[in-house]
Amino acid sequence: MDAILNDTNLLANHAKRPFLFSKEAVQHSAFLLLEEHKKAVLRICEAFKPKKLTKDDLKICFYGFFGELCSRHGLYPGHRLGFDATEPQITKGIVKFLDSANHGDIAETRLKGFLLALLEGRSQNERLISSLKNARAFSIQAEKLIPSTNRRIDIFIGWNPNPLNSKKFEYGLIIEAKFGHKVMSGSLPDYKQHARGIFESPDNTALILLTLNRTLSIRNKSWQPVQWLTLMSRWERNLNDDDTDFTQFRRFIWKKIGN
Amino acid sequence: MSNTLNIPESLQFYFENEQQASAIQQVIESKSISIGLTWKEVEQYNIAKVSALTTQLDYWLLMKELWDVTWGKALASSVYKEVDSEDYEKTYSAESVWDDCFYKTYTFKENVICFKCYADDEGVYLGFFVESPNEQYDISNNMGLSDQWEKPEDDERSTQKGIIDIKGKTEIDVEPLTNLANEVVTKLNEQV
């Protein structure tokens, strides 16, 4: 303390008017300074402490990304299902639950949610997205055969603003859906060619390559890569559906994503 | 050392329902970010990723605390020697403990003794095995223990389900497991 007192008075004596600080005054200021240091150290330590998560924090971030994680959500421990669905079963299942011929009006709501989930986030899809507001006449098909090539499109979806005003579809998309690593690139040009014949304009068409982890393809630039996790997290957020069969079906998709 | 363990809110959320648990697992398992997400979705995903990893770390801390108050207490005055930490390789990491269990391994004479603990939505468990030379597990397999210990399965002994529930709890009293750990260490002292 004497050293601090000497230093303080030495500094004070450089001022035009000399000051002499009492021992008590220096003691008091040193104490205050120490307290400030203590507080600063505590603040720094606090900033480095791992953040304690609250249930509300977790709800906000996980529900924000996956949608409300309640019993009607498709996320479920995959191993409890006991077996995997195959790729064709998944694509056929999607089409079955999205077809209003099977499930009425609720299917159309699901379908629009599905399309939005596929198309969102890309400016080139804006016209397709805005067309959904007035779209009514949807056509959806799994394993659609292209007779000239004997190949099958995994999922085909077309729609018009008004029912049956054209043999062609004004809007639509073709989905090549894969869970494995191998995509048969040879089939993609054939599907693109087929799309030219069934849709009015390529500008109102999307070619979607739906995979677990594939990114942009240089060889097939017109195909938009979409990953299953992106699709399913968005679709779940868009759904408000209590159909337990549909929930159970989506669990098979989530199981394949988890695998 | 108290027998009451606080359950962090991250783990309360994890054990609350299967969908929430699956979402955390999904994010932990994702090795890279899904492409095609909007900026808003990327922000949500990144926060979810850090939160999922924090949950994994909270689980590691809880399991270490559980191990300390059960096996740790029971072994405090034992003559067994713990193996060097390098022998654990990566199995003491948060990822490994999350996927499997928290364990420590000890040696005595020519026996290797593994003491472990873990939790799932059906409860909190202890487990152990004694490996003698030539991969023999007779000591632990034949050990006469109370009914709260399961019969040997895959040459391991585990406590039964439901002794301590964790789902819906903000804290758990692990004294029953502390007693079960003491029971095993007492029996081991007589046999090995």
Chai-1 contact restraints between the chains, C-beta under 6 A:
chainA,res_idxA,chainB,res_idxB,connection_type,confidence,min_distance_angstrom,max_distance_angstrom,comment,restraint_id
A,L53,B,E9,contact,1.0,0.0,6.0,A-B,restraint_1
A,L53,B,S10,contact,1.0,0.0,6.0,A-B,restraint_2
A,L53,B,S51,contact,1.0,0.0,6.0,A-B,restraint_3
A,L53,B,T54,contact,1.0,0.0,6.0,A-B,restraint_4
A,T54,B,E9,contact,1.0,0.0,6.0,A-B,restraint_5
A,K55,B,E9,contact,1.0,0.0,6.0,A-B,restraint_6
A,K55,B,Q12,contact,1.0,0.0,6.0,A-B,restraint_7
A,K55,B,F13,contact,1.0,0.0,6.0,A-B,restraint_8
A,L58,B,F13,contact,1.0,0.0,6.0,A-B,restraint_9
A,L58,B,S51,contact,1.0,0.0,6.0,A-B,restraint_10
A,C61,B,I47,contact,1.0,0.0,6.0,A-B,restraint_11
A,C61,B,A48,contact,1.0,0.0,6.0,A-B,restraint_12
A,C61,B,S51,contact,1.0,0.0,6.0,A-B,restraint_13
A,F62,B,A23,contact,1.0,0.0,6.0,A-B,restraint_14
A,F62,B,A48,contact,1.0,0.0,6.0,A-B,restraint_15
A,G64,B,Q44,contact,1.0,0.0,6.0,A-B,restraint_16
A,F65,B,Q44,contact,1.0,0.0,6.0,A-B,restraint_17
A,F65,B,Y45,contact,1.0,0.0,6.0,A-B,restraint_18
A,F65,B,A48,contact,1.0,0.0,6.0,A-B,restraint_19
A,F66,B,A23,contact,1.0,0.0,6.0,A-B,restraint_20
A,L69,B,Q19,contact,1.0,0.0,6.0,A-B,restraint_21
A,L69,B,Q20,contact,1.0,0.0,6.0,A-B,restraint_22
A,L69,B,A23,contact,1.0,0.0,6.0,A-B,restraint_23
A,H73,B,Q19,contact,1.0,0.0,6.0,A-B,restraint_24
A,L75,B,Q19,contact,1.0,0.0,6.0,A-B,restraint_25
A,L75,B,S22,contact,1.0,0.0,6.0,A-B,restraint_26
A,L75,B,A23,contact,1.0,0.0,6.0,A-B,restraint_27
A,Y76,B,E18,contact,1.0,0.0,6.0,A-B,restraint_28
A,Y76,B,S22,contact,1.0,0.0,6.0,A-B,restraint_29
A,P77,B,E18,contact,1.0,0.0,6.0,A-B,restraint_30
A,P77,B,S22,contact,1.0,0.0,6.0,A-B,restraint_31
A,G121,B,G36,contact,1.0,0.0,6.0,A-B,restraint_32
A,G121,B,T38,contact,1.0,0.0,6.0,A-B,restraint_33
A,T215,B,I35,contact,1.0,0.0,6.0,A-B,restraint_34
A,V226,B,G36,contact,1.0,0.0,6.0,A-B,restraint_35
A,Q227,B,S34,contact,1.0,0.0,6.0,A-B,restraint_36
A,Q227,B,I35,contact,1.0,0.0,6.0,A-B,restraint_37
A,Q227,B,G36,contact,1.0,0.0,6.0,A-B,restraint_38
A,L229,B,S34,contact,1.0,0.0,6.0,A-B,restraint_39
A,T230,B,S34,contact,1.0,0.0,6.0,A-B,restraint_40
A,T230,B,G36,contact,1.0,0.0,6.0,A-B,restraint_41
A,T230,B,L37,contact,1.0,0.0,6.0,A-B,restraint_42
